[in-house]
Amino acid sequence: MQLTETHRPTLDRALEAIRSREYWSPHPEHPKAYGETGAADGLAAYRALLGNRFELDQPGTDGWTGPEVSPYGPELGIEYPHPDLDVLLPAMRAGMADWRDAGAERRALVCLEILSRISARTHEFAHAVMHTSGQAFMMAFQAGGPHAQDRGLEAVAYAYQEQTRTPRSADWSKPQGKRDPLELRKSFTAAPRGIALLIGCNTFPTWNGYPGLFASLATGNAVLVKPHPRAVLPLAMTVRIAREVLVETGFDANLVALCAERPGEGIAKTLALRPEIKIIDYTGSTAFGDWLEQHARQAQVYTEKAGVNTVVIDSTDDYRGMLSNLAFSLSLYSGQMCTTPQNLLIPRDGIATDTGPKSYDEVVADLAASVSALLGDDGRANALLGALVNPDVKSRLEAASGLGEVALPSREVTHPEFPDAVVRTPVIVKLDGAKPDDEASFMSECFGPVSFAVAVDSAGDALELLRRTVRDKGAMTVGAYTTSAEIERAVEEVCLEESAQLSLNLTGGVYVNQTAAFSDFHGSGGNPAANAALCDAAFVSNRFRVVEVRRQA
């Protein structure tokens, strides 16, 4: 297989993109880019998986487990192999020496071949992501397909860059004056840590999963993929493709394996403490992320947990654009994104706008009207909202209306194709930042389509609340709207000091809860919401260690 000829130009372009931070993607976002029959073929391939066993030919399979139920209603009926870890984990280690010795470039090119084959099946993956996460189809297609593939490729590029900073060999000579010089021949090998454990999430199984998977694989580690029990299929498909490519390129298929768990088994805790597990990637709740960081002491742990994302609204020179941008951000995927704004900090005396001063009540009412207008048509609402991913989100949404004055009530939306789907529009609740009882509500994450319009005394108070929120609770994103250069600098300073990613005055087609691979950093790793960023050098460099061998020349 001519991997260099096929994929080296893509790797070089990715390396340039992470250096320049410009826009670039080798994976088309538009469904029509995948051929005239791509959509039909992808749907047929997805349907062929339903109701069957998902064979992987892994060692140590001791039974079968499933099934997933789509947030849209239908049962997938797929059974996955359940592993005997005492058999599977040693089998995974067996192929690591050859994978290590292949070197950084060949590993990167094999990873790019895996991504290329995933990309060719993007339509199939879109249906798998849609029916495990509840994302609407177009979002599942883009976020679960090309955007996830971009993040995987980005991780490979960073991994290659960090591994090749040190040469593979060097001749060393130290002058000794009149005596012969001291001479050594040295070799430097990027040695993997061991088996990496990927603990997948329910909402973005590929987008959040691919960075860790490909970062670990590209740095020479074997990867055990433990999907969320409600979102197994997209990662199982990924594992199958990876195993096929590994065999075809002369490596052990067991370098990548699937660990599907039985209902209620909680196998992630067991795996996290196994001595064979040396790296863990996790996306999910703060409670389990904290547990992993505290207890999985034998592993390098990379977590993306929960935060309280905040938008400071001080003033704007495009009031209509601000409302439209925020309405879309609050509505996309029913707020089930770790980057969705939750707290909107608005001075109780109002804000200055290009259409005149607006009171706090007017700003909240106008935002509610903007969300209602955006989602007024059920067809468009379904396309933006998708379905609630699990009953816990629905419970939080229903409880939120009892926390304060409801500025925008949530409504049910019927899905024409999937009548059992639970589709709800966002709720906006008015709270007072000066009241301790209200603060108890907005100072914790309420994952789902819930936002709080928090009244504050001034922009200065908003900044202090922002600082405290990021420092104590963490944030994946921060947004701000202001026409004041002084306040803009102050917001930026808070985010620099507290390590939070900031978006300023977004009024067009870029939203605070979306990030672009090769250019934007997802999270910072510097506040409680996450201890890692997708992707940067720190995300990959500690997945391997450089081992030196010195020989007398």
C-alpha positions, 0 to 999 in steps of 0.5 A: 500500500503506497501510504506515502504517495497517498497521504504524505501531502495531506500530512504536510498540509495539516502540519502547515495548518496547525502552524498558520491557524488558517482555515483548511479541511480535507473532508467535505462538509456537503453531503453531495460531495460524496457522490450521487449515490453516497446518501442512499448507499450510506443509509443502506449500509447503516440499515444493514447493521441494525438487528445484527451482531457486530463482528470484530474477531477480537480475542477474549470475547466472552459474550455479546451485549447491547442494545442501543435505543435511538433518541428518536425512538427505534431500537438499533438491535445491534449486539457487540462483543463483550471482552474478557479483559484478562485475554484482550489486554495482553493481546493488545500489547503483543503488537506494540513493539512492531507498531513502535518500531514503525516510526512516527511517519509510518504510524501517521500515514496508517492513521490517515488511511484509517481516517480516509476510509472513515471519510468515504463512509461519512453518510453511514457514520452520520446515521450512526451518530444521529441515532445514538446522540440525538443530533439532527441529521445535518449536524450528525453528518458534519460534526460526526463526520468531517469535523470529527475527522478533522479533529482526528487528523489534527491530533495526528499532525500534532503527534507527528510534530512532537515525535519528530522534534528529536532526531532518530539518531545522532553521532556525538563527539566531545573534543578532548584536547590532545587526546582522541575525542569521546565519541558515541552513537545515540539513538532516540525512540519515541516509546509509547506508554502502553494501552490507552483507554478512550472513554466515549461520550453520548453526545459527540462520540466521534468528535470528542473521541477521535482526538484521543484515539488518534493521538494515542495511536499515532504515538505508538500506543494500543487503544481500547475504545470503551464507548458510552453504552448509548452510543456504541455504534459510531465508535464500533464502526471506527474500531472495525475500520482501524483493525482492517487497515492495521492488518492490510498495512502489516500490523496487529489488528489488536492495536485497536479494540472495542470494549462494549459493556453490559447494562449497569456494568460500569466497566470504565472504573474497572478498566481505569485502574488496570495496570495495563492502562497507561493513558485515559481520554474521557469526556463526560460528567465532572464527578467521574472525571474528577474520580479518574484524575484522583484514582487512575494514578498509573495513567496519564489522564486527559479529561473534558468535564463540565463547565458553566459557559458564560456570556457578558452582555454589556453593549452592542453596535448590532443588536439584531445580529447579537440576538440572532447569533445568541438565539442560534447558539442557545438552540443548536442541538438543544443546548446539548453541547459542552460549549453552549452558553448557559449564563447570560450576564446582563446589567439590570439597568440595561445596555446600549445598542445601535437601536437605542438603550435596552432595559434588562427586561427588553433584552431578555424579551427580545432574545426570547422572541428571537429564539421563538422566531428561529424555532417557530417552524417545526421543520426548522426546529427539528433540523436545529434541535435534534432530540434530547439525548436521554431522560436526564436532560428532559428532567433538568429542562422541566425542573428549570422552569421552577427556578425563577421567572420564565422568560421563554417557556419550552415547547414540545416539537413533533418530529414528522419521521420519528414520533417517539423523539423527545424534541423540546425548544430551549427555556430561558429563566430570569435570575438575580445575580445578587440573590444567593438562592438564584446563584445556587441555580446558575452557578452549576451546569444545567446540561441541556436547553436551559439558559439563565438571564442573570441580572447584575449591577454593572459590567464590572460586577459581570466581570467579577462573576465571570471570573469567579465562575470560570475559576470555581466551576470552569468554562469551555467557552466565554462570550462577550458583547461590548462596544467599550474598548476598556471593557473588552480589554477587561474581559480579555484579561479575565480570560487570560488569567483564568484560561478560558477561550473567548469569543467577542462580539459574534453577530454573523455565522460564527457561533461561540459554541462551534470551533474549527479544527487546525485553528481553534482550541477546544477548551484550554486545559487551564480551568476546572472544565477540562485538563486538556485542550483539543488539540495542542502539543500538550495533548500529545507529547506525554503519550510517549517518552523518548528513550535513548540508547548510547553506543560506543562509536 
